[in-house]
Amino acid sequence: MSYTYSIHPSIGVARVGNSETEFFLAPNQIGALPIECDEYGNEQSAPFNSFKDASGKIKRQAQKFRVYRKNSTTGTEEELTVTHADVASIEWTVHLANKKAAWYQFSEYKGNLLFGDANSYTNQNVELRNKDAANRQTLIIDPGPRTIAGTNESEDIDRSSIPSTYPHGNFPPESVTYGYPIDTLGTLKTDSSGRLLVLGGFGKSGGDLPLSSYGGADTWYDDISDGSVTCTITFSNGEPPQVLKAWAIVGPPDFAPQITNISSWDDTIFDLSVRHFNLVPEMYQGGTWNDNFQANYQRDILPIILRIAGYHWVANVQSMLAFSSNIFDFGDPSPDNEAHRQQYFAYFRVPEPPDPATFPESRQITLFSDDGLPLMPLNSGSNSVSNDNIEKFLSLTQTQYFLLKQWADGKFENTPTYESYAGVDDRDRASVGNVVGLPQCPGIEVTWTTQNPIVYESPYHIAWHQDDYTDTGLSPSRDECNGGGCEPGDLTKRMAIPWQADFFNCSIQFVNFTDPNVNKEENAEGQMVPKPPTYYSYWWPPQAPWNVLSNDRTASEQDISGVPAGLQVNFIRGVNSYKQMVNNGWSYLAFIRNQNTGSSAQLFPYIVETERNNTMFAYESVPISDITNRPDDDGTDVLVFYLKTLEQQKEVRRSQLRSLGLAAELDMFKEIEVVEDERQRIPRSGTRIRF
């Protein structure tokens, strides 16, 4: 009898949280809530409860991995666990790493080899992070490979348990001047059936130099990571052992998991797989799109429309509402409806992918259509920040755009039941479908390297550089985009360090829309700022919300929060600096969640703030006359939110812990400094744009 074996998901996504005691499981559908579990990761039948524990700390998101066996003759498939009669043992080995401190400085699109070798880090003169370090391998957080087997087991991936057989194990200094030392990259667990759970770190960041920008500073580390997952199955029935591979990513929290990015990592992988791996030959083959391909409205088009509709819960993009208002029947393929479909399609920006032949020409620079409407999607492009490799505004992936064109041309069917594309397993799509795919500057969880087919072995499978690094250790300098596969730490090494600093700034962008070749110019104070005129654009609202609805419903709650229910408020209000975000401010923010839990939840969502730690914030109504020194302005006040002092925050936390019967924590908050040049920048009027 012949079998094939697989791990799902092939790329899993865990997320950091600062709760030491509780976690939940990653959603198993795109745009779904996480899954409740017990302390071993066994799923619970109860609906998902909360993103934070009783003390107000964010729970970590664990990614569960499962293995399957498929009968090649009958096509039947079953899950293999340690309780299966044919299984003697299942052993998991995970090698997570963080290479950020050893990589190049934060540089937008510079280094992206999709533009050709002329755009390499060397040719673009991009400096290294921590460039004076003599031994760059010691800049890598490398706990070494960790192995776990059995049921209900747990293994910490920390500095105290680096395997003696792995000579390259390394963690940053045990004490830091600012923030917190990194002592762990997370935890491995097995559930009651021997399935693997990967949990990331606790959202800690620390360093010895003051923070210098949203990209961080030298000497800093955080506990984001990624790496390889190996499963070895030994059988009791005479079958030969099987070794299976997957990959794990550890990213920041997803603060609005029920809102999906218009172009997710799933869309990116699907697009690459169509164009480079011959995934759907009837759609695309030999470099040519099939103009006769029949799209499916439910599978290919409706998700785009629904994602556009979801953005207004996390960003105030009024013009995008017109594209989900159903003013005509989107699912009607008849010729009578074609004029509406064609007009809709005409408002979407044409994708202009990186091309070495046209490098360094600016791309996706057009904002307005001929009749004055902002083109879709109304997000920043992947480089509206610097004046090199400019990409001002976002477009759909090439495959999304092609399918939308087929829909506009009437070449689609609208059937409620449909099959997924052959070669695409829905069990692999959920994890990456909840990750930012576009724009990426650098992104939230992963960056533009994931748009390069060279980092994949096959659709939805990361290419490995090698299996074992005992002899060599991880490389601080090799670029996986030159080929040869990925090492642990490669998919996250280009992200900001610490991640909280970039998250603080990375919500909206003022984008110049008149000069194709310039994003920024020098102002009178010598600062590089967005060149006027600009347009107000968003980065990735589903991951980093900006405009949200408040939801405190009792008088006492509103007295603490300072706002009535139903008011559109700034998601990040009260966190007013890099250092506040790094110093636990990220953990006080709300999670945006659908309050309609009935059968009509998808048709009539009500998605609002929940679980914000309002007790950590204070607010004050400030008369405009206090700012202008004009008595006739005293009729208008501005509500100002700010974090309580560190000592006040400590007391709030102590009080919470006492009320729960828990011991007070030590060293809960530490002072963090920002370089003086950053302190003196011109105020940004409440914005979080990348200057």
Solvent accessible surface area in square Angstrom, and as a share of the most:
residue,aa,sasa,rsa
1,M,179,0.80
2,S,64,0.41
3,Y,56,0.21
4,T,78,0.46
5,Y,38,0.15
6,S,33,0.21
7,I,7,0.04
8,H,17,0.08
9,P,11,0.07
10,S,2,0.01
11,I,1,0.01
12,G,0,0.00
13,V,2,0.01
14,A,0,0.00
15,R,8,0.03
16,V,1,0.00
17,G,0,0.00
18,N,15,0.08
19,S,0,0.00
20,E,109,0.49
21,T,111,0.65
22,E,71,0.32
23,F,21,0.09
24,F,11,0.04
25,L,5,0.02
26,A,10,0.08
27,P,13,0.08
28,N,107,0.55
29,Q,116,0.52
30,I,58,0.30
31,G,20,0.20
32,A,24,0.19
33,L,44,0.22
34,P,6,0.04
35,I,40,0.20
36,E,27,0.12
37,C,17,0.10
38,D,49,0.25
39,E,118,0.53
40,Y,82,0.31
41,G,0,0.00
42,N,27,0.14
43,E,67,0.30
44,Q,80,0.36
45,S,126,0.81
46,A,60,0.47
47,P,118,0.74
48,F,17,0.07
49,N,105,0.54
50,S,21,0.14
51,F,2,0.01
52,K,10,0.04
53,D,19,0.10
54,A,82,0.63
55,S,10,0.06
56,G,14,0.14
57,K,17,0.07
58,I,2,0.01
59,K,14,0.06
60,R,15,0.06
61,Q,12,0.06
62,A,0,0.00
63,Q,13,0.06
64,K,15,0.06
65,F,0,0.00
66,R,62,0.23
67,V,2,0.01
68,Y,28,0.11
69,R,10,0.04
70,K,91,0.39
71,N,17,0.09
72,S,63,0.41
73,T,116,0.67
74,T,89,0.52
75,G,39,0.38
76,T,90,0.52
77,E,73,0.33
78,E,70,0.31
79,E,45,0.20
80,L,2,0.01
81,T,14,0.08
82,V,39,0.23
83,T,103,0.60
84,H,43,0.19
85,A,94,0.73
86,D,33,0.17
87,V,11,0.06
88,A,62,0.48
89,S,48,0.31
90,I,3,0.02
91,E,78,0.35
92,W,2,0.01
93,T,39,0.22
94,V,1,0.01
95,H,9,0.04
96,L,1,0.00
97,A,0,0.00
98,N,1,0.01
99,K,2,0.01
100,K,0,0.00
101,A,1,0.01
102,A,1,0.01
103,W,4,0.01
104,Y,44,0.17
105,Q,66,0.29
106,F,37,0.16
107,S,19,0.12
108,E,28,0.13
109,Y,3,0.01
110,K,52,0.22
111,G,1,0.01
112,N,3,0.01
113,L,29,0.15
114,L,43,0.22
115,F,6,0.03
116,G,14,0.14
117,D,102,0.53
118,A,57,0.44
119,N,0,0.00
120,S,17,0.11
121,Y,11,0.04
122,T,105,0.61
123,N,79,0.40
124,Q,42,0.19
125,N,129,0.66
126,V,21,0.12
127,E,97,0.43
128,L,55,0.28
129,R,7,0.03
130,N,19,0.10
131,K,111,0.47
132,D,130,0.67
133,A,33,0.26
134,A,111,0.86
135,N,86,0.44
136,R,42,0.15
137,Q,54,0.24
138,T,69,0.40
139,L,18,0.09
140,I,1,0.01
141,I,0,0.00
142,D,4,0.02
143,P,0,0.00
144,G,0,0.00
145,P,38,0.24
146,R,6,0.02
147,T,68,0.39
148,I,11,0.06
149,A,43,0.33
150,G,33,0.32
151,T,53,0.31
152,N,60,0.31
153,E,84,0.37
154,S,66,0.43
155,E,54,0.24
156,D,76,0.39
157,I,1,0.00
158,D,28,0.15
159,R,57,0.21
160,S,101,0.65
161,S,44,0.28
162,I,51,0.26
163,P,36,0.23
164,S,117,0.76
165,T,108,0.63
166,Y,7,0.03
167,P,97,0.61
168,H,47,0.21
169,G,23,0.23
170,N,34,0.17
171,F,18,0.08
172,P,6,0.04
173,P,76,0.48
174,E,126,0.57
175,S,88,0.57
176,V,21,0.12
177,T,78,0.46
178,Y,35,0.13
179,G,0,0.00
180,Y,19,0.07
181,P,33,0.21
182,I,4,0.02
183,D,61,0.31
184,T,26,0.15
185,L,0,0.00
186,G,1,0.01
187,T,9,0.05
188,L,0,0.00
189,K,31,0.13
190,T,0,0.00
191,D,0,0.00
192,S,54,0.35
193,S,19,0.12
194,G,2,0.02
195,R,43,0.16
196,L,0,0.00
197,L,0,0.00
198,V,0,0.00
199,L,0,0.00
200,G,0,0.00
201,G,0,0.00
202,F,38,0.16
203,G,4,0.04
204,K,83,0.35
205,S,0,0.00
206,G,1,0.01
207,G,0,0.00
208,D,61,0.32
209,L,85,0.42
210,P,40,0.25
211,L,0,0.00
212,S,47,0.30
213,S,37,0.24
214,Y,24,0.09
215,G,9,0.09
216,G,5,0.04
217,A,18,0.14
218,D,44,0.23
219,T,45,0.26
220,W,1,0.00
221,Y,15,0.06
222,D,0,0.00
223,D,3,0.01
224,I,4,0.02
225,S,0,0.00
226,D,0,0.00
227,G,0,0.00
228,S,12,0.08
229,V,0,0.00
230,T,30,0.17
231,C,0,0.00
232,T,41,0.24
233,I,0,0.00
234,T,54,0.31
235,F,17,0.07
236,S,72,0.47
237,N,77,0.39
238,G,70,0.67
239,E,30,0.14
240,P,90,0.56
241,P,87,0.55
242,Q,44,0.19
243,V,91,0.52
244,L,22,0.11
245,K,85,0.36
246,A,5,0.04
247,W,1,0.00
248,A,1,0.00
249,I,0,0.00
250,V,0,0.00
251,G,0,0.00
252,P,4,0.02
253,P,5,0.03
254,D,13,0.07
255,F,0,0.00
256,A,0,0.00
257,P,6,0.04
258,Q,46,0.20
259,I,11,0.05
260,T,16,0.09
261,N,4,0.02
262,I,1,0.00
263,S,0,0.00
264,S,0,0.00
265,W,0,0.00
266,D,2,0.01
267,D,17,0.09
268,T,7,0.04
269,I,2,0.01
270,F,13,0.05
271,D,9,0.04
272,L,6,0.03
273,S,1,0.01
274,V,1,0.00
275,R,53,0.19
276,H,94,0.42
277,F,61,0.25
278,N,80,0.41
279,L,22,0.11
280,V,3,0.01
281,P,55,0.34
282,E,98,0.44
283,M,0,0.00
284,Y,30,0.11
285,Q,106,0.47
286,G,80,0.77
287,G,55,0.53
288,T,89,0.52
289,W,61,0.21
290,N,59,0.30
291,D,81,0.42
292,N,115,0.59
293,F,18,0.07
294,Q,100,0.44
295,A,0,0.00
296,N,3,0.01
297,Y,15,0.06
298,Q,48,0.21
299,R,52,0.19
300,D,13,0.06
301,I,0,0.00
302,L,45,0.23
303,P,41,0.26
304,I,4,0.02
305,I,7,0.03
306,L,106,0.53
307,R,29,0.11
308,I,1,0.01
309,A,29,0.22
310,G,13,0.13
311,Y,5,0.02
312,H,67,0.30
313,W,34,0.12
314,V,0,0.00
315,A,0,0.00
316,N,59,0.30
317,V,8,0.05
318,Q,117,0.52
319,S,31,0.20
320,M,2,0.01
321,L,63,0.31
322,A,57,0.44
323,F,7,0.03
324,S,26,0.17
325,S,60,0.39
326,N,98,0.50
327,I,142,0.72
328,F,25,0.11
329,D,88,0.45
330,F,9,0.04
331,G,7,0.07
332,D,40,0.21
333,P,61,0.38
334,S,37,0.24
335,P,114,0.71
336,D,137,0.71
337,N,9,0.05
338,E,62,0.28
339,A,78,0.60
340,H,95,0.43
341,R,2,0.01
342,Q,59,0.26
343,Q,86,0.38
344,Y,12,0.05
345,F,25,0.11
346,A,61,0.48
347,Y,34,0.13
348,F,6,0.03
349,R,8,0.03
350,V,90,0.52
351,P,20,0.13
352,E,73,0.33
353,P,63,0.40
354,P,30,0.19
355,D,56,0.29
356,P,80,0.50
357,A,92,0.71
358,T,55,0.32
359,F,42,0.18
360,P,90,0.57
361,E,112,0.50
362,S,24,0.16
363,R,14,0.05
364,Q,9,0.04
365,I,54,0.27
366,T,70,0.41
367,L,4,0.02
368,F,79,0.33
369,S,22,0.14
370,D,160,0.83
371,D,98,0.51
372,G,48,0.47
373,L,51,0.25
374,P,14,0.09
375,L,18,0.09
376,M,1,0.00
377,P,1,0.01
378,L,7,0.03
379,N,1,0.00
380,S,0,0.00
381,G,0,0.00
382,S,0,0.00
383,N,0,0.00
384,S,3,0.02
385,V,4,0.03
386,S,28,0.18
387,N,62,0.32
388,D,62,0.32
389,N,7,0.04
390,I,3,0.02
391,E,9,0.04
392,K,1,0.00
393,F,0,0.00
394,L,3,0.01
395,S,5,0.03
396,L,2,0.01
397,T,9,0.05
398,Q,43,0.19
399,T,2,0.01
400,Q,13,0.06
401,Y,37,0.14
402,F,12,0.05
403,L,10,0.05
404,L,0,0.00
405,K,75,0.32
406,Q,0,0.00
407,W,0,0.00
408,A,0,0.00
409,D,44,0.23
410,G,24,0.23
411,K,60,0.25
412,F,9,0.04
413,E,86,0.39
414,N,58,0.30
415,T,51,0.30
416,P,115,0.72
417,T,117,0.68
418,Y,103,0.39
419,E,145,0.65
420,S,47,0.30
421,Y,16,0.06
422,A,89,0.69
423,G,68,0.65
424,V,12,0.07
425,D,41,0.21
426,D,84,0.43
427,R,86,0.31
428,D,7,0.04
429,R,44,0.16
430,A,6,0.05
431,S,8,0.05
432,V,0,0.00
433,G,0,0.00
434,N,15,0.08
435,V,0,0.00
436,V,0,0.00
437,G,0,0.00
438,L,26,0.13
439,P,1,0.01
440,Q,0,0.00
441,C,0,0.00
442,P,7,0.05
443,G,2,0.02
444,I,16,0.08
445,E,1,0.01
446,V,0,0.00
447,T,1,0.01
448,W,7,0.02
449,T,1,0.01
450,T,1,0.00
451,Q,26,0.12
452,N,12,0.06
453,P,28,0.17
454,I,71,0.36
455,V,0,0.00
456,Y,12,0.04
457,E,123,0.55
458,S,37,0.24
459,P,28,0.18
460,Y,5,0.02
461,H,67,0.30
462,I,9,0.04
463,A,16,0.13
464,W,39,0.14
465,H,68,0.31
466,Q,65,0.29
467,D,95,0.49
468,D,87,0.45
469,Y,6,0.02
470,T,46,0.26
471,D,131,0.68
472,T,84,0.49
473,G,4,0.04
474,L,1,0.01
475,S,26,0.17
476,P,28,0.18
477,S,81,0.53
478,R,49,0.18
479,D,20,0.10
480,E,0,0.00
481,C,8,0.05
482,N,111,0.57
483,G,19,0.19
484,G,54,0.52
485,G,3,0.03
486,C,1,0.00
487,E,4,0.02
488,P,2,0.01
489,G,0,0.00
490,D,1,0.00
491,L,1,0.00
492,T,0,0.00
493,K,1,0.00
494,R,15,0.06
495,M,8,0.03
496,A,3,0.02
497,I,3,0.02
498,P,0,0.00
499,W,13,0.05
500,Q,0,0.00
501,A,0,0.00
502,D,6,0.03
503,F,7,0.03
504,F,2,0.01
505,N,3,0.02
506,C,0,0.00
507,S,5,0.03
508,I,0,0.00
509,Q,0,0.00
510,F,57,0.24
511,V,1,0.00
512,N,1,0.01
513,F,60,0.25
514,T,78,0.45
515,D,32,0.16
516,P,56,0.35
517,N,101,0.52
518,V,37,0.21
519,N,2,0.01
520,K,14,0.06
521,E,69,0.31
522,E,115,0.52
523,N,40,0.21
524,A,104,0.81
525,E,112,0.50
526,G,44,0.42
527,Q,40,0.18
528,M,82,0.37
529,V,30,0.17
530,P,13,0.08
531,K,50,0.21
532,P,88,0.55
533,P,67,0.42
534,T,47,0.28
535,Y,56,0.21
536,Y,89,0.34
537,S,0,0.00
538,Y,5,0.02
539,W,0,0.00
540,W,1,0.00
541,P,1,0.01
542,P,0,0.00
543,Q,3,0.01
544,A,2,0.02
545,P,2,0.01
546,W,13,0.04
547,N,25,0.13
548,V,2,0.01
549,L,38,0.19
550,S,1,0.00
551,N,24,0.12
552,D,26,0.13
553,R,151,0.55
554,T,68,0.39
555,A,90,0.69
556,S,76,0.49
557,E,75,0.34
558,Q,56,0.25
559,D,102,0.53
560,I,78,0.40
561,S,5,0.03
562,G,20,0.20
563,V,4,0.02
564,P,72,0.45
565,A,45,0.35
566,G,40,0.39
567,L,79,0.39
568,Q,78,0.35
569,V,13,0.07
570,N,42,0.21
571,F,1,0.01
572,I,3,0.02
573,R,16,0.06
574,G,2,0.02
575,V,0,0.00
576,N,72,0.37
577,S,28,0.18
578,Y,19,0.07
579,K,47,0.20
580,Q,49,0.22
581,M,0,0.00
582,V,3,0.02
583,N,10,0.05
584,N,21,0.11
585,G,0,0.00
586,W,3,0.01
587,S,1,0.00
588,Y,0,0.00
589,L,0,0.00
590,A,0,0.00
591,F,3,0.01
592,I,0,0.00
593,R,40,0.15
594,N,16,0.08
595,Q,61,0.27
596,N,38,0.20
597,T,125,0.73
598,G,45,0.43
599,S,129,0.83
600,S,40,0.26
601,A,21,0.17
602,Q,178,0.79
603,L,140,0.70
604,F,140,0.58
605,P,45,0.28
606,Y,77,0.29
607,I,9,0.05
608,V,0,0.00
609,E,12,0.05
610,T,25,0.15
611,E,57,0.26
612,R,24,0.09
613,N,13,0.07
614,N,21,0.11
615,T,50,0.29
616,M,0,0.00
617,F,10,0.04
618,A,24,0.18
619,Y,78,0.29
620,E,94,0.42
621,S,59,0.38
622,V,32,0.19
623,P,42,0.26
624,I,43,0.22
625,S,17,0.11
626,D,94,0.49
627,I,118,0.60
628,T,57,0.33
629,N,128,0.66
630,R,131,0.48
631,P,111,0.70
632,D,113,0.58
633,D,30,0.15
634,D,92,0.48
635,G,75,0.72
636,T,80,0.46
637,D,75,0.39
638,V,66,0.38
639,L,70,0.35
640,V,62,0.36
641,F,26,0.11
642,Y,84,0.32
643,L,16,0.08
644,K,52,0.22
645,T,83,0.48
646,L,51,0.25
647,E,104,0.46
648,Q,94,0.42
649,Q,5,0.02
650,K,48,0.21
651,E,78,0.35
652,V,27,0.15
653,R,6,0.02
654,R,66,0.24
655,S,55,0.35
656,Q,44,0.20
657,L,8,0.04
658,R,141,0.52
659,S,94,0.61
660,L,73,0.36
661,G,68,0.65
662,L,96,0.48
663,A,91,0.71
664,A,50,0.38
665,E,48,0.22
666,L,166,0.83
667,D,95,0.49
668,M,20,0.09
669,F,9,0.04
670,K,45,0.19
671,E,87,0.39
672,I,1,0.01
673,E,53,0.24
674,V,16,0.09
675,V,46,0.26
676,E,103,0.46
677,D,117,0.61
678,E,27,0.12
679,R,107,0.39
680,Q,129,0.57
681,R,79,0.29
682,I,85,0.43
683,P,118,0.74
684,R,64,0.23
685,S,107,0.69
686,G,54,0.52
687,T,15,0.09
688,R,16,0.06
689,I,0,0.00
690,R,0,0.00
691,F,59,0.25
